[in-house]
Amino acid sequence: MEKVLPEVPKRSEMKQRPRQFEHEEEKKATVALFAGCLMDTMFFDTNNATIKLLRKAGCDVVIPENQLCCGALHGHNGELEKSKEMARRNIEAFEAVEADYIITNAGGGSAFLIEYDHLLKNEPDWVERAKHFVAKLKDISAILVDLDFQRTYRLRLPKQIVTYQDSCHLRNVMKTFDEPRVLLNAIEGAHFVEMEGADTCCGSAGDYGHANSRSQNGESRRYACPDDCNCQSRLSS
């Protein structure tokens, strides 16, 4: 497992990144990025790439300073009150920004964020605020398609076959599955081939993958690209 872990950036590098970024070209929206905990450390470069794409799509980007972990790990492990506390703190942090959209780029975290209204359904002071928060959530692929990013820019890659495997949370909870395919099909040089079982779990399953590595590896092989796919790039989100 350690072999596939990305390099964690230095703390100084993370602290030096600005919290506000101006749009490029014509302004179309103001968005707030949910940076996440793992995403903003182990996948720091992915967050930076997300910011770059949003700016090119015409977005002013704000990273709310007081945001916390989404609370998914606490909620899934029975620490419900802690996850509710995090939800309330995050709602407050993003309300202060007054963005048009709240952008996520990790299916697992966004799947918990979008259930904040359910999490706080029995709290009269918070349920409407939670609904307002949830209504603004969008995956990075969805906002790019909504803003016609694929039509504004000429997207190119060296000639190759590409395929895509859905994130379980992104597809089944966020209901985002067409948008990544729209973007891939817009890339010149990339011939998109739909893989068999693209909507099936990859087999990692978080902690389950660590505790049951043999089972997990078998599941991953089961849903690997078919032999006749011949893809040079297999993408997920």
Sequence and secondary structure as in RCSB ss.txt:
>XXXX:A:sequence
MEKVLPEVPKRSEMKQRPRQFEHEEEKKATVALFAGCLMDTMFFDTNNATIKLLRKAGCDVVIPENQLCCGALHG
HNGELEKSKEMARRNIEAFEAVEADYIITNAGGGSAFLIEYDHLLKNEPDWVERAKHFVAKLKDISAILVDLDFQ
RTYRLRLPKQIVTYQDSCHLRNVMKTFDEPRVLLNAIEGAHFVEMEGADTCCGSAGDYGHANSRSQNGESRRYAC
PDDCNCQSRLSS
>XXXX:A:secstr
 GGG      HHHHHHS SEE  SSS  EEEEE   SSTTTTTHHHHHHHHHHHHHTTEEEE  TT    SHHHH
HTT HHHHHHHHHHHHHHHHTTT SEEEE  HHHHHHHTTHHHHTTT TTTHHHHHHHHHTEEEHHHHHHHTTHH
HHS  EEEEEEEEEE  HHHHHTS   HHHHHHHHTSEEEEE   TTTTS  S TTHHHHHTHHHHHHHHHHTS 
 TTT  SEEEE 
